[in-house]
Amino acid sequence: MDQNIDQRGMSSEPELVSIPATPKGGGLSTPETNAPTPSGLRSPRPMGGVASAKSSSWGPTPPRLLSPVSISAMGTPVKRIIGSLKGYLEEVGHLTRLNPQDAWLPITESRSGNGHYAAFHSLNAGLGFQALLLPVAFSFLGWSWGIVALTIAYFWQLYTLWILVKLHEAVPGRRYNRYVELAQAAFGEKLGVWLALFPTVYLSAGTATALILIGGETMKLFFQIVCGSLCTTNPLSTIEWYLVFVSLCIVLSQLPNLNSIAGLSLVGGVTAVTYCTLSWVLSVSQVRPRAISYQPLQLPSFTGSAFSALNALGIIAFAFRGHNLALEIQATMPSTFKHPAHMPMWRGTKVAYILIAMCLFPTAIGGFWAYGNMMPTGGMLNALYAFHNHDIPQGLLATTFLLVVFNCLSSFQIYSMPVFDSFEAGYTSRTNRPCSIWVRAGFRVFYGFISLFIGVALPFLSSLAGLLGGLTLPVTFAYPCFMWILIKKPERYSFGWYLNWGLGLFGLAFSLAFSVGGIWSMVNSGLKLKFFKPN
């Protein structure tokens, strides 16, 4: 894996390219090629032709050093050439080093992205089933600490997302198309791989596993509601529903690259916004369970309560996963000096995260208000089914569950794309040719069933969410701050220097604490909050 990333990683100097020749007697025009290069820029042609063509058409060869006096003396034709050359360079932008392997990999295979695609992908990656687990975190933290933690986490991750967007092209002539590549630029090639590779792959694989759990269980609930008593004779088991869900994911995963799933991301974002809104609206519109309490849950021992609170904070941290995909999403866009990729990327992510805030906060607050510390560990869906199965119209409840299934199917695709990219990078670096359709399909089938195996072995959704939030927290909250310091090098002891050092160190400390809480919660899952049923 190190070898693959090194080949796509840092390069000390950008590759210099030359300027195209123009037809004799004509001005310098924007060059055209048959196809764009992997970096989204067009390949310029040699500069020597410009000078030779022009010099032969009007007279003496211009001097090598062009001072304002010499330019004025040479007359209007050279001024037009210089002006056209300047406009061309401003339009083309950075002289980016091109890696031919990028044209073969799912993330950088297509550079036709735009701000709308960025909004679709960011919304799909940043909002999903994890929002339905936020009331579970509130049941251990209570009103005050729950709202404070959620608010701080939202603005903290928004700041680090802005850092990642700005660092995508922090070095002229270089685009950091993947999170690991930026980590290599900041921490060094070997250390960057060790620090970033595990949490990003773990986040992608762990999210895929959690999506299988929630998707399969939701399909089972949907089928029970729609089919009713007609299907009680020989229903599918939960593991069989996991298999059905994974099979659908594998079929959709045959779409080749990140831009090709923009439509799926749009479907995933719209369905996530819809079911989050439906879940809290339906919950607050119903009569609350009797004996409801808003006091934070206390386990028999102080240690157990402390670890449960840490696991709850890990669930909140996991609610803001998605930063491991920010650079990859931005890499799908063309970038020039006049129109850098960070502009449409930031516009798209701002829209996406406004919608995310409009879903996360009402879901957490409304869900906790409706169920208090009686919230089941499975989250809002389990609460709706357990407490209001007979109160809410069956068609509306079934629609909510079906929207969750659609969102899980689309989220699986975008979170699996970095893993597919790593598989194919290993293959292409060893064979020096792109993956065939059968090799690509084999990788994706293999990954789907590995995720299924992990999901069956670790069927503890809320505990898995807390552990995922703890182990991958540096990707979202800590590493971007250190990357900004090491790459941008802010003035020592300035406000920005203190801010990024403080946030980075706090992020690492929280990561360790939340991981311990998540592990404890998984090991002692029998001592956690039990699944309360209505009286």
N, C-alpha and C positions, 0 to 999 in steps of 0.2 A: 504493500500500500504506500509506503514511504516513497518508493521509486516512482510510482504513478504521480503522486502529488508533486514531487520534485521536478518532474518533466513539465508539469503545467505551471510550476510555481515561479519563483523570483527569477528575474534576469537582471544583471547588473546594469546594462545600458540598453536603451531602446534602439531598435534597428533602423538605421537611416535609410530613407527612400528618396528617390529623385523625382524631378518634375517632368511632365510629359512634353513631347515635342508637338508643335502645332503645324498645320499645313502652311505651305509657303505663302507669304503675303497675308496671312490671317492673324487675328489676335489670339491670346491664350484663353482657352475655354476650359470648363470643368471636364475632367477626363471621364470617360465612360468605359466600362468593361462589361463583359457578358454576364457576370455574376458577382455579387458582393463577396468580400473575403469573410472569414470566420469572425473577425472583430467588428464587422458592420461597416468598415470603411472600404472605399474603392482603392485599388492598387494604382498608384501614380506611375508615370512613365518617365524616361530619362530626361534630365534637364538640359543636357548638352544640345539636344536638337533645337531648343528654343533659341539659344544664342546663335547657332550656325545658320538657322533659317532666316532669322531677322538680320543678321550681319550681312548675309549675301544679298538681301533685298534692298538695303538702303545705304550701305557704305562701310566705313571703317569699323573695326572691332572696338567696342567700348572698353574703357580702362577697367582693371580688376577691382579697384577700390572706388565705389560709387559715392562720392561726396555730393552734397547738394549743388555745388558749383558745376561739377562735371556732368551731373544729370541734366541740369539746365542747359549746358552747352550742347549736349547730344541731341536735344530736340524732342519733339512730341512723340515720335514712335516708341522710343525707349521708355518714356513716361507711361505710355499706355501699357507696355509690357510689365513694368514694375507694378503698376496699379492692379493689373489683372492677376499677377502673381501673388500680391498681397491678399486680394480678395479670395483667391483659390485656397491659400493657406488658412485663412480665417474660416472658410467653409469646411475644409477637410478636417482641420483641427490637429489633434495630437498625432505625432508620428509614432503610431502604436506598433509594437513588436507583435507579429502575427505568429500564432502557434497553429500549424495545420491540423493538429489533433483536435482542436476545438470544434472543427467542422464536423466531427464524427460523434460528438458526445451530446447527450440529451439536453443539457442545460444551455450550451452555446451553439447548438446546431442551427438555431433560427435566431436572427437578430431583428425581427420585425415587430417587437413589442412596443408599447406606448403607455401613456399614463392611465388609460382605461384598463389595460391588462394588469398594470401594477396595482390598481385599486381592487380588481377582482381577485388576484392572487393573494394580496395582503389580507383582504377580508376573509378569504377562505382559510388562510393559514393562521390568522389571529383569532378567529371566532369559531367555536364549535362546541362539542360536548363538554369541554372543560368548564364552560360557563354554568352548566347545570349542576356542577359539583360545588360551586361557591357557597350556597346555603349550608352545605355540610361543614365547610370551614368556619362559617359564622356560628354554627352550633357549638363549637369548641372555643371560639374567641369572644362571643357576645357582640352586642351592638357596637360599642365604642371602638374596641380594638379591631373588629372586623372591618368597619368603614375606614378607619385610619390606615390599616395595612393595605386595603384595596386601593385607596387613593394614592398613597405613596408609591405603590408598585406601578400604578398606571403612568404617572408622570415620570418616574424613573426610567421605565422601559421606553417611553416616548423619546426621552433625551438620548438614550443609547441607540435607538433606531436612527435618529438624526445623525449621530456620529457615523454609523455604518454607511448611510447613504452618502455622506460627504467623503468618506475614506475610499469609496469605490474607485475613484480616479485621483487619489491623493498625490500620486507621482506622475508627472507628465510623461506620456508615452507608455503607460502601464494601466491595465484594467484588472482589478482583483475580482475575478468572476465567481469565486467561491470563498466561503468563510475561512477555510483552511489556508488558502493562498494569502489572505490578508493577515492571518495569524503568523504565517511564515515571514511576511514582510516586517511585522512588528517584533516578534520574539526570536527570529532566526529560523532557518529552514528545518532543523531537526527539532528544536524545542517547540516551535509552532505546531508541528505535526502532533507531537505528544500532548500538547495542551488542548488543542482544538479538535483533533480527529475523533477521540473517544466520545466527548459529550455531544458533538453534532450527529455522529452516527447513532449514538444511543438515543438521542432525542427523536430522530427520524424513526428508528426501529421501535422505540418504546411507544411513540404516538401511534404508529401503525398497529401495535399490539392492543393498545387501549381502544382504538377505533374498532377493532375486531370484536372486542368484548361488548362495547356499547352497541355496535351495529347488530351483532347477532342476537343479543338479548332484546333489543328493540323490535327486530323482525319477529321474534317469537311473540312479544306482547301484541304487536299489530295483528298477527295471524289469529291470536286468541280472541281479539275483539271482533275482527271481521267474520271469522268462521263460527265463533260461539260454540254452542253445544253440539254442532254437527261434526266437529273435528276432535272430540274428546276421546274417541275410541283408541286411536293409535297416533298420538301427536309426535312430532319430532322432538328429540332431546335438545338441550341447549347447545351441546357440542355439535350436533348436526346442523343447527342454525348457524353456528360459527362457520362451518364448512360451506354452507350456501352463500354466506356473505363474502367469504374469501374467494369463492369461485367468481362471483360478480366483480370483485376488485381486480382479479387477474385478467378478466376479459377487458375491462376498461384500461388497464395498465398497458395495453398494447399500443396506445397512442404514443408516437415516437418521442416528442420533446416537450419542453415546458410551455412553449407558446401554443402547442397543439391542444393543451388542456385548458386554455383560457375560458372556453365555454363551460367546461365542468366547474371551474373555479367560480364563475358567475352563478351557476346553479347552486353550488355549495354555499356561497355568501348569502344569496337571497333566502335559501331555506334555513340557514342558521339564524338570520335576523328574524324570520317569521316564527320559527318554533321557540326561540328564546322569548319573544314577545307573547306568544300564545301561552307558554308555560307559566309565566308570572301573572298574566292577566287572568287566566283560568283559576290559578291558585288563590289570588286575593279576592276573586269574585265569589268564592264558595265560603261556607261556614267553616271557621277554624276548628280543629279538633279540640275536644274537651281536655282539661288539665294541661293546656299548653303552657310552656314556661320559656322565658328568654334568658335565663341564667346559663352561663357557660357550663357545659357538661364537665363533671368532675369524676375521675376514676378513683378507685379505692385508695391508691397511693399517690403521693405528690409527684413521684417520678413519672408515673403513668400519665397524669394530667399534663405535666410539662412536655413530655414527648408527644402527646396528642396535639397540644397547641402548636408545637413545631411542625408536626405533620400538616396541620391546618394551614399554616403559613406557606408550606411547600405547595399545597393545592392552589393557593392564591398565586404563587410564583408560576406554577404550571399554566395558569389561565392566560399568561402572556407569552407563551411559547410562540415561535414563528420568526425570531430574529436570525436563526440559522439559515433562513431562506431569503433574507433581504438582499444580499449581494447576488444570489443566483437569479432572483427576479429582475434586478437591475441589469444583469448581464445579458438579458434577452432584448435590450433596447439598443438602437444605434446611438452613437455618441460623436459629436463634433465639437470644435472649439466654440462655435456660436450657439450650439444647442447641445450642451452636455446632458448625459443621461440622468444626472441627479435631479434636474428640474422636473421632468414629468414623473420621476419616481417619487419625489417628495410630495408632489401634488396628489398623486394617487394614494399614497400611504396616509396623508392627512385625512382625506375623505374616508378611507377605510377605518381609521382609528377613531374618528368621531362616531361612526356607526357602531364600532365595537364598544365604546363607552356607553352609548345609548342602550346597549343590550346587557352588558355585564353588571352595571350598577343596579338597574331595576330588577334583574333576575336574582342577584344576591340579596338585596334588601327585601324585595317582595316575597321571595321564597322563604326567607327566615321569618318574616312577619306572619306568613300563613301557617307555618309548621313549627317554628321555634326549634327547641332542641329535640323535638320528635322527628326531625328530618331523617329519613332513611339514608344509610350510607351510600346507596346507589344514586342519590341526587333527586332532582325535580321529577324526572320521569317516573321513578319508583313511587314518589310521594303522590303524584297525580293518580297513578293506578291503584295504590293502596288505600288512599283516603277518599277518592272521589270517582271511583270506577262506576258507581251507580248514579252519581249526581250530574255528571257532565254527559252531554249527548255523545253516544258512541261514535258517530261519524266524525265529530270534532276531535275526540280523543285519538281515534285512529289516524286522522290526518296529521296530527301533531307527531305521532310516532313515525309515520311514513316520511315526513320532512326530515326527521333525525336520521333515518336510514339513508336518504339521498345525500345529506350533508356528510355523513361518515364515508360514503362511497367516494365522493369527490375529494374530501380531505386526505383520504388514503393515497390518492394519486400524487398530490403536490408534496406530501411529506415523504413519499417513497422515491421521488425523483432524484434527490442527492445520492441515495443508495444505488439506484440504477446507474447514475453517472459514474460512481466509483467502480462498480462492476465492469462497465464498458471501458473505463479508462485503463483498468488492468489488462483487459483483453487487447485493446488497440495498441498499448505500449509494448506488448510482447510480440504481437503479430504484425504491427505496422500496417494495419488495414482496418477499415470500419467493421463493426459487427454486422453480420448478416441478420436477416429477419428472424431466422431460427435461433441463432445464438442470443439475440436480444430477448426473444420470447422465453427462452430457457432460463435466463437470468431472472426474469420477472415472475415466472411460475415458481422457481426455487425460493425466491424471497417471500412470496405470498404464503407458501406452506411453512416456511420457517417461522414467520410471524404468527401463524395459526398455532404451531406447536408451543411457542412461548405463551400465547394467550391461554391455551388450555392448561399449561403448567402453572401459570400465575393468575388465577381468576379473582384478583383482589383490586377492583377498579380504583376505589378512592385511595387505598394505600399505595397502589402503583402510581397514581397521580402525584401524591406527595413525594415519593422517592424520585420520580422523574423531575419534579420541580426542583428538588434539592441538588441532584447530580448535574442537571443542565443549567442551573441558575447562572453560573459564570458566563455562559454564552450570551445571555440576555443582559445581565446587570453588571458584570465585572469586566470581562475581556475588552469590550468596546472602549471603556474608559482608559485602560492601560494602552490599548492600541493608539488612541488619540495622543497620549503623552509621548509614546515612542516614535510615532511617525510625524506628527505635527510639531512636537517639541515646543510646547508653550513656555513662556518665560518662567523661570524658576521662582517659586513662592508667589506667583500671581494667583488671582482668584480661580482661573481655570485650572491651574496646576493643582491647587488644594482640592478643588471640587472633584476632579477626576481621580486623584489619588484616594480621597475619602470614599467616594462611591465604589471604586474598585476594591478597596480593602474590606469595606462593609459587605460587598457582594460575596467575596470569598468566605468571610466568616459565616454569613447566613447560609451559604451553600453547604458548608460542613454541618451546621446545626440542623438544617432541614433534612439533609440526607440521613443523619442519625435518627431523627424523628420518623422519617418514612420507613427506614429499616425496622425500627422498633414496632411501628404500627403494623407492618406486614407479618412480623414474627408473632406478635401478640394479637392477631386479628380477632381471635375469639374473645378478647377482653375489651374490644372496641365497642362503640355504640351499636347496639343491636337493632335489628330491623323491627321497628314498632309497627304494630297493626292497629287499626281503629277498633274501638270497642263496639 
